[in-house]
Amino acid sequence: MTDTGAYFAGRAFGRHKMIEWLSPKKTWEGLMGGMTTTIVAAVLIGHWLHVSGIVRIEERYMAYPWALAVLGLLLGLVSAGGDLCASLAEA
C-alpha cells in the first residue's frame, strides 16, 4: 500500500526530491502519500477484519482506531525504509 500511494502521489504532486543521489524519482510528496495510504488502509482493513469476524479484536482496542493508525504509520515507515535500503544496495 505504501508503494502504491507513494507512486500515485509522487506522480501527481511530486516536486521536492527526497534523496536524489540514492533514488532520483522519490519525492517527499510521494512519501507523504504513501504514509497516508498505509494509515487509511490499516484502519479500514483492521475495522473490516473485526466486523467480518475474521479476526476478533477486543472492543476496548476497537475504541481506539488511532492504534490501527499507528500500526499503519509504522508499517509505512518500515516499507519506505526498506525501499531506500534496497536502493542503497543497488547504488
Backbone hydrogen bonds, N-H to C=O, Kabsch-Sander energy under -0.5 kcal/mol:
donor,donor_aa,acceptor,acceptor_aa,energy
5,G,1,M,-2.7
6,A,2,T,-2.6
7,Y,3,D,-2.4
8,F,4,T,-2.2
9,A,5,G,-2.4
10,G,6,A,-2.5
11,R,7,Y,-2.4
12,A,8,F,-1.9
13,F,9,A,-3.3
14,G,9,A,-0.6
14,G,10,G,-1.5
17,K,15,R,-0.7
18,M,26,K,-2.5
22,L,19,I,-0.9
23,S,19,I,-2.8
26,K,23,S,-1.7
28,W,16,H,-2.3
31,L,27,T,-1.9
32,M,28,W,-2.3
33,G,29,E,-2.2
34,G,30,G,-2.5
35,M,31,L,-2.5
36,T,32,M,-2.5
37,T,33,G,-2.3
38,T,34,G,-2.3
39,I,35,M,-2.5
40,V,36,T,-2.5
41,A,37,T,-2.5
42,A,38,T,-2.4
43,V,39,I,-2.1
44,L,40,V,-2.6
45,I,41,A,-3.1
46,G,42,A,-2.2
47,H,43,V,-2.2
48,W,44,L,-2.6
49,L,45,I,-2.9
50,H,46,G,-1.7
51,V,47,H,-2.8
52,S,48,W,-2.6
53,G,49,L,-0.6
53,G,50,H,-0.6
54,I,49,L,-0.8
55,V,49,L,-1.9
57,I,55,V,-0.8
58,E,56,R,-0.5
61,Y,58,E,-1.5
62,M,58,E,-1.6
63,A,59,E,-1.2
64,Y,61,Y,-1.6
67,A,64,Y,-2.1
68,L,64,Y,-0.6
69,A,65,P,-1.7
70,V,66,W,-2.6
71,L,67,A,-2.1
72,G,68,L,-2.4
73,L,69,A,-2.4
74,L,70,V,-2.7
75,L,71,L,-2.6
76,G,72,G,-2.5
77,L,73,L,-2.5
78,V,74,L,-2.3
79,S,75,L,-2.4
80,A,76,G,-2.7
81,G,77,L,-2.6
82,G,78,V,-2.5
83,D,79,S,-2.1
84,L,80,A,-2.2
85,C,81,G,-2.3
86,A,82,G,-2.2
87,S,83,D,-1.9
88,L,84,L,-2.2
89,A,85,C,-2.0
90,E,86,A,-1.3
91,A,87,S,-1.3
